[in-house]
Amino acid sequence: MKRLSVLLVMLVLIAGMMGCGSNPGTDEPIPYALNISSTAGGSVTVTVDGEETVVGPGETEIILDIPAGTEVDLAGSPGEGYDFVEWVGEPINGLTDPTTTIDMQNDYEIVANFEAIPSTYELTMAVSPLNSGTATDETNDDPYPEGALVNIKAVANVGYDFVNWSAPAGEFDNPNEAETTFTMPGQAVTVTAHFEAIPPTYELTMAVYPQGSGTATDETNASPYPQGALVSIKAVANLGYRFVNWTAPAGVFDNANETETTFTMPGQAVSVTANFELIPTYELTMTVSPVGSGTAIDMTDGSPYAEGTIVNIEAVANLGYHFVNWTAPSGVFGNANQAETTFTMPGQAVTVTANFEVEPMVAAGGYHTVGLESDGTVVATGLNANGQCNIGAWENIIQVAAGGHHTVGLETDGTVVAVGLNANGQCDVTNWTDVIQVAAGYIHTVGLKSDGTVVAMGDNSYEQCNVNGWEDIVQVAAGYYHTVGLKSNGAVVAVGLNTYGQCGVSGWTDIVQIAAGEQHTIGLKSNETVVAVGWNLLGQCNVSGWTNIVQVTAGAHHTVGLESGGSVIATGLNYDGQCNVDDWADIIQVAAGYYHTAGLESDGTVVATGLNTDGQCNVDEWDLR
C-alpha cells in the first residue's frame, strides 16, 4: 500500500488506471484508491490495516493500493469551536456520525464536513426594585446564540404591579406584557422586569342626609380607591326632597353643588354625604266660573305640589256651556285658552279657575224664534199672542226650547221656567229640579234629568207624556204629539201619536242626536249619516243620501241638517222658503220652526228664512255672543 501527496494525484491516478482490472496470472484482489479530504475546522483519521493516516484541516490525502474488501475506519475530529456535520461521498454520503467504517469495493472520494459552532452569550434575569417580583427565563437554555428567541415571564410580589421589561440590547416582542419573548443580541445581556409598588387604597362610603331623603351612589363602583383616584358620584332626591350639596371631611369635589360630579380620593377612608332638603309644597284648588257651568279637574291629582311642578289640568263644560279660558292669580298655564293644558305651580297656594260661558243657541217654535245669549239672557221675536216671547226678565239660562205657543228655559241650577200658552199645563214646570235638557212640543214640555230619567207636562191625549219609565236617556225631543228619547247606547225610544210611524224607531242603533217634527222623527248616526221615519208626503224624510252631518232639526213638514263644514242642507215643504239655506255658511247650530228655519253663525249672529208673517225671521240684529 502506498501514499501519494496531492501533487502526484494525476500521475498516480493514471498509473492506477493502467493497473485496474485483474492481475494476470495471480489471484490477488484488485487494489483501490481512497481520496479523503477534511474541510477547515477538523481533521480525519484513516485507519487501514492498523495503519493510521491523519488528514489535517483543509487537506486532502490519497491512499492507494487498498485491496478490495478491506475495511477502512474513518474518524472525524472537530477542532475547537467546530462541530462535525456530515460525510460527503459514496458509500457514506450524508452520514452524520463522525466515526464510521467503509468496505473498499471501488475507488472512493470522501469529504469530512465541519462547521463553526456559533458563539453563545449569557442571559441574566433581574428585577427592579429588589424583592418586587420575579423575572424568569422560561426557555431555560442559557447561554444563547445571537437571535435566539427566549420565553420570559415576570410575576409581581404582593403589593406590586408589573410595569415593563428593559434590556441594553436585544428586542422584546412586547415589553409591556408580563409574559413575552426576548430575541438575544450578540453579547451577554441582562433583562430586567420592572415593577412598581401598588399605592394603598381607602374605603369610600356613600351617605345621605337626612335619612330617607334620597340616594347617593358611587357610579365608579370600585372602592377601595388609592389616593388621588377620581370617582364619579351621583345624588338622586326622593319625592318631596331636592338636592342641596355634597360634603366630606377630606377629598375634593369637582362641583359640590351638582348632583352628578366627581370626587378626588384623599389618603384616608372617607364618607361622602349627599345633602337634601324638603321641598315646600302648596295646595292647588280647582274651581269653575260660573258655578255649575262645568268641572275643573287636576289630572295629575297630587296636590299639594312643589313650586315649579307641572300639573295636567282639564276643563269639561256642562251641557249648555262652553269653555272660555283658565285664570289664576299666579303660576303659568301652558295655554290658558285650551281646555286641556298644563299649569306650573307658583311658590304659594293657588286657585285655578276654569271659566265657562253659556253656549249661545237659537230655538224655533210655531211662529216665534228664541235666542240664548252667552251671558245667560234671552231674546225672542215673532208671534207673542200668548206671551211666548215674554222672556225679557230671564237670567242664568243655559238652554231654551220653543214649542207651538210657549217657550221653555233651563236655568243654571237645573230648574226650569216657561212662558206662553198653558191651556194644557205645558208651562207647569216650576217644580222641576236637576234638569239638564228641555224640549218643547206643540202643547207639551219634556225635561231630561241628570240621572237619565225623563219628566213631561202638558197635553197627553196621545200618551206623549208617558215617559216615567224611561231610563238611561241622554237627549229628548218633542214633536206635535209624540216624544222621542235617545239612550246612552245609541238606541231610541218614542211614545205618542204614531199615525205615520213617527214612533217606529225601535230598530235604530248608533244614534247620537235626535229631532222631532210634526209627524216625523229624525236620527243622526255616529258616521254622520241621517235616518228618518214618519209622514213623508212632502219629502221631509228624504235624508238617506245625507253625509257629513253634525246636527239635525225638524220643522212641521221639513228637515234641516248642519254639515261639518258649516253649510246647511234642507228637505221637505218649501212653500214659504223655509228650505232656502243653500247659501248659508259658517253655521254652528240650526233650529226649525213650523214653517221657518234659523241658523246661528260662529260669530254669534243669526240668520233665518221661511214664513215671516209674525216677524219670526227678524233676527238680523241679533248677536248672541
DRENTORZA-234336 format. One line per 3 residues: their letters; for each residue z, y, x of C-alpha. Coordinates in steps of 0.02 Angstrom, whole numbers. Example, Ala and Ser with C-alpha at 12.3 -4.5 7.8 and 13.67 -1.06 7.14 Angstrom:
<nulos>
as = 390/-225/615 | 357/-53/684
</nulos>
This chain:
<nulos>
mkr = 0/0/0 | -45/168/66 | -8/354/28
lsv = -125/498/44 | -92/683/37 | -180/791/-87
llv = -306/844/46 | -377/668/57 | -390/643/-130
mlv = -578/642/-139 | -603/527/11 | -476/404/-49
lia = -547/403/-223 | -720/364/-154 | -651/228/-45
gmm = -554/158/-187 | -704/157/-297 | -801/62/-167
gcg = -659/-64/-162 | -646/-86/-352 | -690/-249/-431
snp = -644/-415/-355 | -607/-458/-175 | -745/-582/-137
gtd = -682/-749/-80 | -497/-710/-122 | -377/-721/-271
epi = -286/-558/-234 | -260/-440/-382 | -362/-284/-389
pya = -266/-133/-319 | -247/29/-421 | -203/210/-383
lni = -64/317/-464 | -90/506/-464 | 82/581/-502
sst = 121/768/-523 | 275/873/-564 | 273/1048/-641
agg = 386/1184/-574 | 570/1160/-612 | 589/975/-571
svt = 540/826/-464 | 485/646/-493 | 546/492/-401
vtv = 418/350/-399 | 482/176/-354 | 353/42/-311
dge = 418/-125/-249 | 579/-42/-194 | 494/98/-101
etv = 533/273/-167 | 414/419/-163 | 480/592/-215
vgp = 358/716/-288 | 430/893/-274 | 414/1036/-399
get = 233/1089/-416 | 173/947/-303 | 53/802/-327
eii = 54/631/-242 | -72/488/-250 | -8/315/-218
ldi = -145/189/-178 | -163/2/-174 | -39/-38/-308
pag = -78/-215/-361 | -122/-242/-542 | 31/-291/-646
tev = 153/-204/-532 | 297/-118/-623 | 320/60/-563
dla = 482/155/-603 | 469/342/-639 | 620/459/-644
gsp = 602/646/-686 | 741/755/-617 | 751/935/-683
geg = 809/1070/-565 | 949/1190/-605 | 906/1294/-756
ydf = 771/1174/-815 | 755/1031/-938 | 636/884/-936
vew = 510/898/-1078 | 389/751/-1077 | 267/642/-981
vge = 82/682/-996 | -49/549/-960 | -78/367/-1007
pin = 5/249/-1030 | 161/356/-1067 | 84/513/-1139
glt = 210/610/-1247 | 362/507/-1193 | 516/620/-1184
dpt = 632/500/-1091 | 642/563/-909 | 662/383/-846
tti = 529/252/-883 | 427/108/-811 | 240/82/-813
dmq = 138/-77/-789 | -9/-43/-673 | -162/-105/-762
ndy = -276/37/-713 | -285/196/-613 | -164/322/-693
eiv = -144/510/-682 | 29/564/-746 | 116/734/-751
anf = 304/764/-773 | 329/923/-876 | 486/1032/-856
eai = 535/1198/-940 | 663/1330/-902 | 822/1321/-1004
pst = 840/1489/-1096 | 988/1598/-1050 | 1140/1596/-1168
yel = 1269/1729/-1198 | 1447/1732/-1257 | 1482/1792/-1434
tma = 1657/1863/-1458 | 1728/1894/-1633 | 1852/2036/-1659
vsp = 1936/2136/-1798 | 1988/2317/-1814 | 2127/2365/-1835
lns = 2227/2220/-1765 | 2302/2100/-1892 | 2197/2174/-2033
gta = 2098/2014/-2060 | 1994/1878/-1976 | 1816/1875/-1908
tde = 1742/1701/-1892 | 1586/1630/-1808 | 1540/1506/-1945
tnd = 1396/1431/-1843 | 1523/1391/-1703 | 1395/1351/-1566
dpy = 1436/1484/-1437 | 1359/1529/-1313 | 1195/1576/-1396
peg = 1021/1615/-1331 | 941/1781/-1371 | 876/1784/-1550
alv = 995/1650/-1614 | 1045/1677/-1797 | 1233/1661/-1814
nik = 1328/1649/-1979 | 1482/1760/-1978 | 1622/1790/-2104
ava = 1759/1920/-2124 | 1917/1890/-2226 | 2039/2034/-2258
nvg = 2225/2007/-2244 | 2338/2057/-2388 | 2342/2246/-2404
ydf = 2171/2271/-2326 | 1991/2281/-2384 | 1836/2236/-2282
vnw = 1731/2388/-2233 | 1587/2333/-2121 | 1528/2246/-1961
sap = 1484/2331/-1796 | 1419/2274/-1626 | 1350/2366/-1471
age = 1191/2260/-1479 | 1109/2134/-1594 | 1069/2151/-1779
fdn = 1162/2114/-1941 | 1070/2057/-2096 | 1189/2167/-2198
pne = 1333/2249/-2103 | 1420/2292/-2267 | 1436/2111/-2327
aet = 1589/2009/-2277 | 1477/1855/-2260 | 1314/1887/-2170
tft = 1209/1837/-2017 | 1201/1911/-1842 | 1050/1899/-1726
mpg = 1106/1877/-1543 | 1045/2004/-1415 | 1001/1958/-1234
qav = 1178/1989/-1175 | 1357/1943/-1209 | 1419/2039/-1360
tvt = 1575/2072/-1463 | 1554/2079/-1652 | 1692/2174/-1743
ahf = 1744/2160/-1926 | 1816/2324/-1984 | 1950/2332/-2119
eai = 2047/2472/-2198 | 2219/2473/-2273 | 2223/2472/-2464
ppt = 2319/2626/-2519 | 2475/2596/-2625 | 2450/2604/-2814
yel = 2559/2675/-2952 | 2580/2638/-3136 | 2509/2762/-3263
tma = 2598/2763/-3431 | 2522/2848/-3584 | 2637/2926/-3715
vyp = 2630/3041/-3868 | 2748/3171/-3937 | 2811/3168/-4070
qgs = 2807/2982/-4110 | 2675/2934/-4238 | 2578/3095/-4214
gta = 2426/3018/-4130 | 2366/2908/-3988 | 2348/2937/-3800
tde = 2226/2821/-3713 | 2188/2783/-3531 | 1999/2767/-3550
tna = 1976/2709/-3369 | 2100/2567/-3406 | 2129/2513/-3225
spy = 2313/2551/-3195 | 2396/2543/-3069 | 2300/2680/-2975
pqg = 2303/2744/-2796 | 2349/2924/-2763 | 2202/3038/-2799
alv = 2119/2920/-2922 | 2026/3013/-3061 | 2074/2939/-3230
sik = 1984/2977/-3395 | 2108/3006/-3537 | 2087/3039/-3723
ava = 2201/3102/-3863 | 2169/3070/-4048 | 2277/3154/-4180
nlg = 2336/3058/-4331 | 2306/3127/-4505 | 2408/3283/-4531
yrf = 2426/3322/-4345 | 2325/3417/-4216 | 2320/3403/-4028
vnw = 2412/3536/-3927 | 2401/3489/-3742 | 2435/3362/-3605
tap = 2591/3364/-3495 | 2650/3259/-3346 | 2789/3280/-3215
agv = 2662/3259/-3074 | 2474/3246/-3052 | 2336/3366/-3105
fdn = 2237/3383/-3269 | 2058/3445/-3264 | 2095/3537/-3427
ane = 2264/3507/-3506 | 2205/3586/-3670 | 2059/3468/-3702
tet = 2081/3306/-3799 | 1961/3218/-3679 | 1989/3261/-3496
tft = 2030/3185/-3326 | 2196/3163/-3235 | 2215/3151/-3046
mpg = 2350/3024/-3000 | 2496/3082/-2893 | 2580/2974/-2759
qav = 2705/2904/-2884 | 2717/2816/-3051 | 2691/2942/-3190
svt = 2694/2959/-3380 | 2560/3068/-3459 | 2602/3137/-3632
anf = 2483/3196/-3768 | 2574/3327/-3869 | 2531/3352/-4054
eli = 2597/3463/-4193 | 2598/3453/-4381 | 2453/3542/-4465
pty = 2512/3660/-4604 | 2438/3612/-4773 | 2409/3714/-4928
elt = 2389/3672/-5113 | 2217/3681/-5191 | 2218/3716/-5378
mtv = 2061/3690/-5483 | 2033/3789/-5642 | 1894/3846/-5759
spv = 1850/4007/-5847 | 1846/4024/-5993 | 1972/3891/-6042
gsg = 1888/3742/-6124 | 1717/3781/-6052 | 1711/3633/-5934
tai = 1803/3547/-5792 | 1825/3590/-5609 | 1852/3436/-5501
dmt = 1918/3414/-5324 | 1808/3267/-5275 | 1899/3244/-5109
dgs = 2064/3235/-5204 | 2177/3255/-5055 | 2273/3416/-5089
pya = 2369/3488/-5001 | 2241/3524/-4865 | 2247/3594/-4689
egt = 2160/3757/-4652 | 1977/3726/-4618 | 1968/3564/-4718
ivn = 1801/3546/-4807 | 1832/3492/-4987 | 1697/3425/-5103
iea = 1706/3508/-5274 | 1608/3486/-5435 | 1595/3585/-5596
van = 1547/3498/-5760 | 1506/3607/-5910 | 1566/3558/-6082
lgy = 1443/3548/-6225 | 1381/3723/-6265 | 1416/3795/-6092
hfv = 1326/3806/-5927 | 1395/3830/-5753 | 1382/4006/-5679
nwt = 1471/4006/-5510 | 1629/3972/-5410 | 1757/4104/-5363
aps = 1915/4103/-5257 | 2022/4241/-5179 | 1998/4163/-5006
gvf = 1908/4019/-4923 | 1722/3987/-4909 | 1601/3898/-5027
gna = 1452/3800/-4963 | 1353/3876/-5106 | 1452/3967/-5241
nqa = 1305/3953/-5362 | 1292/3764/-5359 | 1396/3654/-5474
ett = 1417/3526/-5334 | 1463/3607/-5169 | 1597/3617/-5034
ftm = 1745/3731/-5011 | 1825/3766/-4843 | 2013/3788/-4860
pgq = 2093/3951/-4804 | 2263/3961/-4721 | 2353/3981/-4887
avt = 2372/3904/-5058 | 2220/3947/-5163 | 2150/3930/-5339
vta = 1965/3889/-5354 | 1885/3935/-5520 | 1727/3861/-5596
nfe = 1653/3997/-5705 | 1552/3946/-5858 | 1469/4042/-5995
vep = 1408/3995/-6166 | 1236/3916/-6166 | 1126/4031/-6270
mva = 1036/3946/-6412 | 939/3975/-6571 | 955/3888/-6739
agg = 832/3898/-6883 | 887/3873/-7063 | 797/3878/-7228
yht = 742/4060/-7218 | 853/4132/-7081 | 871/4120/-6892
vgl = 1032/4123/-6791 | 1055/4164/-6608 | 1205/4122/-6498
esd = 1234/4244/-6355 | 1306/4197/-6186 | 1466/4294/-6223
gtv = 1503/4186/-6374 | 1447/4311/-6506 | 1314/4275/-6635
vat = 1163/4368/-6707 | 1063/4323/-6863 | 908/4381/-6956
gln = 820/4329/-7117 | 873/4292/-7294 | 1055/4338/-7324
ang = 1067/4317/-7512 | 1216/4201/-7493 | 1294/4286/-7341
qcn = 1222/4157/-7221 | 1191/4296/-7095 | 1366/4372/-7104
iga = 1415/4316/-6931 | 1449/4486/-6850 | 1635/4454/-6830
wen = 1616/4283/-6748 | 1682/4265/-6570 | 1710/4124/-6447
iiq = 1568/4024/-6523 | 1488/3891/-6415 | 1363/3816/-6539
vaa = 1278/3865/-6701 | 1186/3769/-6837 | 1085/3837/-6983
ggh = 1068/3747/-7150 | 970/3783/-7307 | 1076/3935/-7355
htv = 1228/3926/-7239 | 1271/3946/-7056 | 1399/3849/-6954
gle = 1482/3897/-6789 | 1581/3789/-6668 | 1722/3882/-6581
tdg = 1784/3854/-6403 | 1944/3771/-6463 | 1850/3639/-6564
tvv = 1874/3721/-6733 | 1729/3765/-6848 | 1681/3918/-6953
avg = 1547/3932/-7086 | 1470/4066/-7198 | 1342/4064/-7338
lna = 1315/3962/-7496 | 1464/3849/-7528 | 1424/3781/-7700
ngq = 1442/3603/-7636 | 1584/3635/-7513 | 1467/3634/-7363
cdv = 1567/3779/-7289 | 1738/3700/-7311 | 1757/3660/-7128
tnw = 1902/3771/-7078 | 2021/3625/-7060 | 1909/3530/-6940
tdv = 1977/3510/-6762 | 1923/3432/-6600 | 1739/3452/-6645
iqv = 1611/3456/-6505 | 1447/3473/-6604 | 1393/3531/-6776
aag = 1237/3504/-6882 | 1187/3587/-7047 | 1079/3505/-7181
yih = 1010/3578/-7340 | 1179/3584/-7429 | 1294/3481/-7316
tvg = 1376/3501/-7144 | 1412/3370/-7012 | 1533/3377/-6864
lks = 1546/3263/-6712 | 1722/3243/-6644 | 1767/3215/-6461
dgt = 1819/3035/-6495 | 1644/2990/-6556 | 1686/2989/-6742
vva = 1599/3099/-6871 | 1655/3209/-7017 | 1547/3283/-7155
mgd = 1565/3407/-7300 | 1453/3461/-7444 | 1333/3378/-7564
nsy = 1347/3189/-7559 | 1232/3144/-7702 | 1134/3027/-7589
eqc = 1286/2973/-7484 | 1228/3083/-7341 | 1412/3121/-7305
nvn = 1467/2938/-7294 | 1495/2943/-7106 | 1680/2898/-7099
gwe = 1649/2729/-7019 | 1537/2790/-6880 | 1598/2767/-6701
div = 1535/2795/-6525 | 1421/2938/-6584 | 1359/3065/-6456
qva = 1248/3176/-6567 | 1222/3210/-6752 | 1076/3285/-6851
agy = 1066/3335/-7035 | 910/3336/-7145 | 889/3385/-7327
yht = 983/3238/-7400 | 1011/3122/-7251 | 1118/3118/-7093
vgl = 1075/3039/-6926 | 1189/2988/-6782 | 1145/2942/-6601
ksn = 1256/2811/-6519 | 1302/2809/-6335 | 1196/2653/-6307
gav = 1037/2738/-6368 | 1038/2659/-6542 | 1029/2766/-6700
vav = 1114/2756/-6871 | 1072/2850/-7030 | 1137/2872/-7209
gln = 1072/2964/-7363 | 910/2978/-7459 | 783/2852/-7393
tyg = 638/2875/-7515 | 511/2889/-7375 | 602/2779/-7248
qcg = 678/2928/-7159 | 834/2822/-7129 | 736/2675/-7059
vsg = 800/2696/-6881 | 896/2534/-6858 | 767/2465/-6736
wtd = 765/2616/-6622 | 827/2595/-6442 | 838/2700/-6286
ivq = 850/2863/-6386 | 926/3016/-6301 | 908/3150/-6437
iaa = 879/3156/-6624 | 818/3283/-6755 | 809/3276/-6945
geq = 683/3366/-7057 | 671/3374/-7245 | 615/3194/-7268
hti = 580/3131/-7091 | 678/3089/-6932 | 628/3114/-6751
glk = 692/3023/-6595 | 666/3070/-6411 | 666/2921/-6293
sne = 728/2920/-6113 | 549/2905/-6049 | 511/3073/-6133
tvv = 405/2999/-6272 | 441/3025/-6458 | 459/2913/-6612
avg = 465/2965/-6796 | 495/2889/-6968 | 486/2959/-7145
wnl = 362/3057/-7250 | 203/3090/-7155 | 83/3158/-7284
lgq = 63/3319/-7183 | 61/3234/-7012 | 238/3283/-6967
cnv = 267/3109/-6892 | 109/3107/-6786 | 204/3109/-6621
sgw = 156/2942/-6543 | 46/3023/-6411 | 175/3150/-6352
tni = 236/3136/-6171 | 346/3235/-6053 | 453/3294/-6200
vqv = 631/3353/-6162 | 687/3414/-6336 | 632/3389/-6517
tag = 670/3482/-6678 | 614/3457/-6858 | 575/3582/-6998
ahh = 542/3548/-7180 | 370/3471/-7151 | 334/3499/-6966
tvg = 397/3435/-6798 | 412/3531/-6635 | 426/3463/-6456
les = 477/3555/-6297 | 381/3495/-6145 | 459/3478/-5972
ggs = 357/3623/-5904 | 420/3745/-6036 | 270/3736/-6152
via = 285/3684/-6336 | 189/3567/-6450 | 197/3551/-6640
tgl = 125/3444/-6780 | 133/3442/-6970 | 117/3578/-7104
nyd = 49/3739/-7029 | 17/3839/-7187 | 123/3983/-7126
gqc = 80/3965/-6941 | 242/3875/-6900 | 146/3762/-6780
nvd = 59/3904/-6686 | 157/3875/-6524 | 16/3831/-6405
dwa = 30/3992/-6306 | 219/3985/-6284 | 281/3967/-6104
dii = 444/3963/-6007 | 537/3898/-6161 | 704/3809/-6134
qva = 753/3769/-6315 | 667/3760/-6485 | 726/3763/-6667
agy = 631/3729/-6827 | 674/3805/-6999 | 594/3761/-7162
yht = 431/3849/-7126 | 458/3940/-6961 | 490/3896/-6779
agl = 594/3988/-6648 | 597/3968/-6459 | 722/4026/-6327
esd = 645/4086/-6164 | 729/4061/-5995 | 768/4247/-5980
gtv = 864/4244/-6145 | 729/4322/-6255 | 672/4237/-6414
vat = 501/4208/-6493 | 465/4150/-6671 | 314/4103/-6777
gln = 285/4050/-6958 | 343/4113/-7127 | 424/4285/-7109
tdg = 448/4337/-7291 | 632/4372/-7262 | 622/4431/-7082
qcn = 673/4263/-7013 | 550/4288/-6869 | 610/4463/-6823
vde = 685/4411/-6657 | 582/4516/-6536 | 731/4625/-6488
wdl = 850/4482/-6455 | 916/4449/-6279 | 1041/4309/-6290
r = 1090/4318/-6107
</nulos>
